[in-house]
Amino acid sequence: MKQQLISLFSIFLLFLHCANTFAQIPAAAPAQAPAVVVAPPPAATPTQAAAPHGITNVTKILEKAGHFTIFIRLLRSTQEESHLFSALNDSSTGLTIFAPTDSAFSELKSGTLNTLRDGDKSELVKFHVVPTFLSTSQFQTVSNPLGTWAGTGSRLPLNVTSYPNSVNITTGLTNTSLSGTVYTDNQLAIYKIEKVLLPKDIFASNAPAPAPVAPAPEKPTKAVPAVTVESPAASVDISSALIFTNNILVGSFVLLASAMFSL
């Protein structure tokens, strides 16, 4: 009996020890789902704000094509690059650009661009932009002279003649042809040309005056025979007549004096 009480007491102590151990163990915290971090949308850059989706960058196209360094410089210095951006965004008719290569500018007389005023440089660039989209096939039906951003008229003529395999452009001072298509997307067409289109409005007035033309030598006239003045049929000896007249006067005077003394 005593041995059974000791066993029960041992079991009771073991139970108390286990209960105390479990009470000291902290309860595990419930698992939490990882927090989801929502990144804010990237702020629009100035370029994105200024250029809505779908606007074509003309200077980027020319830079990628290569050999248009001088024309790109003119587009930027005259602010026509921004003008092209706005026009392509607002225009429903599109644009056509005749882009002169660097070799085309090298054919100009040295210092030509440096002598131009800012307004003339801007007009020169505008003279290469037609305010409507023209495919190569449409050149066959255009009406001359073509209107450009610079205007039209007798001082700004731009005439196009289309042939089966070429398109010729004349300004009155420049005669060239399209040498290739740089870009086309049914809204913008850029064609490469190998000469700068010179408007008469600028370059005709700045051209040196032509040298004066020497007067044509007078045609020799036929010699006119001298008019022969016929002399009188008989020359009169007036000295004899004067002596005769003098003698009559002297004789008359002598007779008159004699008569007076006789009285």
Order of alpha helices (4+ residues) and beta strands (2+ residues): alpha-alpha-alpha-alpha-alpha-beta-alpha-alpha-beta-beta-beta-beta-beta-alpha-alpha
